[in-house]
Amino acid sequence: MKKMKSFLAIKLLPTFCLLSFFYQLPTYAQTEEKANKFDFLVEPYIMFPNMNGQTGIGDLLNIPVDANPGDIFSRLQMAFMLNTELKTDKWAVTSDFVYMRLNQDIRSGLVINSGEVTAKQFIWEAAGLYRIRPFLEVGIGGRLNSLDMEVNAIVNQPSIGDPVIRTFSSSQTEIWYDPIIVTRLTTEFKEKWELQFRGDIGGFGIGSDLTWQLQGYVGYRFSDLFLLTAGYRVIYMDFESGQAPRAFVFDMHQFGPVIKFGFNF
């Protein structure tokens, strides 16, 4: 009897293993297909920006800037903002374009009587992220910055007796690159809702002395195709280059609400 049981075990065990393998094969295939599936997200977006800090070129290195969305949109000449993302179950490659062309009045003070700053700002950020937890991704990337700035101002010049004023006019273009370290937390709830926080820090003296960014969003998925997201974004850059008369300073916080229109493919 024992020999019969051993014989049956030897014969039936391989058969059982084969049947089990073929039964599980579709599940393995689905898991592998999910892991290798690419999702592509295209998100044009609108930011209602505030700017606070100081900038300057040449002899005027401390021009204060304090602008709210009303100020900026009233003087905005052109803007384009687009976020894209290609991702699998584990990996994500992100790209963010920002282009703004605007001018802003300079606040009067002891040095500056009046004036105007015109700026063309381009930011391209690219990053690669790896998912280490279902809700947590980490990665590295960089921000390419281009800022074309023109300053026209009436300056109060120190003098004995009657005040002396002079006209200052200068323009300069600076391009720099900031490496960044990125982390992102994402969670879904109630099937259609998504909550996301993203932060990065970089510069490290390679481009900016310091740059950092914080973003927080809540999104609602209307369908597999369309996702509407709203949130808040803060980005800071502290960049300096050159010496007078070709010195350049951009020490600025840019922050404000954001609305994104996402399309999944």
Salt bridges, closest charged atoms under 4 A:
GLU43 OE1 - LYS260 NZ 3.86
ASP66 OD2 - ARG107 NH1 3.94
GLU85 OE2 - ARG184 NH2 2.89
ASP96 OD2 - ARG233 NH2 2.87
ASP105 OD1 - ARG75 NH1 3.24
GLU116 OE2 - ARG75 NH2 2.60
GLU125 OE1 - ARG143 NH1 2.80
GLU125 OE2 - ARG198 NH2 2.77
GLU137 OE2 - ARG131 NH2 3.77
GLU137 OE1 - ARG184 NE 2.90
ASP200 OD1 - ARG143 NH2 3.02
ASP200 OD2 - ARG198 NH1 2.99
